[in-house]
Amino acid sequence: MNDQKTNHPARYWRPSDDGRIRCELCPRLCKLKDGQRGLCFVRQNIGGELVLTTYGRSSGFCVDPIEKKPLNHFYPGSAVLSFGTAGCNLTCRFCQNWDISKSRQVDTLADDASPEIIALAAAELGCRSVAFTYNDPVIFLEYAVDVAAACRGLGIATVAVTAGEILAEPRAEFFAAMDAANVDLKAFTEEFYRRQCGGELEPVKETLAYLSRETGVWVELTTLLIPGLNDSDRELDEMTGWVTEELGPDVPMHFTAFHPDYKMRDVPPTPPSTLTRARSIAKRNGVRHAYTGNVHDETGGSTICSQCDQVVIARDWYRLTRWHLTDDGCCINCGTRCPGRFDGPPGDWGAKRKPVRLSDFETKT
């Protein structure tokens, strides 16, 4: 696909006094000369106007279990059509998807994919939702919003897997298009965000507060615990205490294991005991649904009724092994509603991962 087709008018920018333009999508507020790209790589000044250079292009599509996002309370067991583009507005040294999110090569974007084709593919593949993932979708807001609109026209939900680094005005438009979000709360100190991610914690907290108080988006949180950097009892206590106080006890938290990658290959993997400790601290602070991830832990991966302590959804990795909820998400044992989105029996996608070529659906639009 040539540049003319992929360059799409971008929103949230204004001319700057020094002849450059200023992108006002995320807290970086990049000032760009003609031809210059923002740190995210995908937003560029062309002829004095900001464009999104990756509209309609993807680094690949795959049907995943929704639990892989991870979302444990959003149509459990269902299939989700996942895709991303290229670039990112953070510079995380530990990025687990660095080949996509840190890409500076348009060749990474192998698949042409209009919003209509994505929605049609999701419907025909039996997917309950489409997830914007692998790299942060806030940087391709215009594309994600258009895909979400096409999906809603066919009854397909949309999911944002994001770090939440976005300013207030675009935040409102972006999340108005989403049905669910998994927000990556990377740590709970500004120092970690600044040194390890090149970002800021405060805008993420603002995004989370906005989602909790002003939207109907279903939200779950993920924190990748890195030994010695963000896994202390004190930090976990402050983080989980803030979540219950500011977001509420029903927001699920996922504590996942770090594996050495990208620019952080000298740090050892996270021991499973750290995840169990984090889960215990969260539950002590009132988080009703805390999970462990990236390790085999059936106890830490299962959903427990907050009232009677019975397992209502048992999981073995991404596979559901037991279901003790009614069709509308209430505990069969005591009747307590499990927070989340439920609309009948669980899906049966299981742990499968199925790569998809969107070109197979082009002739059907």
Secondary structure, DSSP 8 states (H G I E B T S, - for coil): --HHHH-EE--SEEE-TTS-EEE-SSTT--EE-TT-B-TTSSEEEETTEEEETTTTEESEEEEEEGGGTT-SSBSTT-EEEEEE-S--S---TT-TTHHHHT---GGG--EE--HHHHHHHHHHTT-SEEEE-SS-GGGGHHHHHHHHHHHHHTT-EEEEEE-----HHHHHHHHHT-SEEEEE---S-HHHIIIIISS-SHHHHHHHHHHHHH---EEEEEEEE-TTTS--HHHHHHHHHHIIIII-TTS-EEEEE---BTTBTTS----HHHHHHHHHHHHHTT-S-EEEESS--HHHHSEE-TTT--EEEEEETTEEEEE-B-TTSBBTTT--B-SSB--SS----TT--EEE-GGGGGGG-
